[in-house]
C-alpha cells in the first residue's frame, strides 16, 4: 500500500480519499463511471486515475490532477 503526496493543506482530502479507496464497493463504482466521452480534465477521470495509481504503483500518488479539476 502507498499513500498520497501532500500538496500542502491537502491532508484532510488525502485521508478521505484513502478511506474511500478502501471501500471496495465505492472503488468499483468509481471504476465503473463512464469517462470515455469526458474531457481529460474531468473530476471523474482524475479520481479514477488516483484510485488506479493507489492500486498499482509503489510510490506515493500525486493528487494534483484531481485538485486541479476542483477549479
Phi, psi and omega in degrees: 000141175238169179248196180249143176288140177271120180277356186107111181064028175246012185296324179292318177296318180298319178299317179295315180299318180293322177295315179296322179301324183278358172273104188305317182292324178291318178301317178298320179295320178296316179295331183277351180297130179290127182229003183301320186265007182272158175291158183294343180257029180280148180295320181298315180294319179296320178294318176301317181297319178298315180297317179298316180295321177300329183273338191240333184261164188253009178236167180301141186264137177276143176250013183301317180298319180293311182294332176297327181289345179287343177098000000 
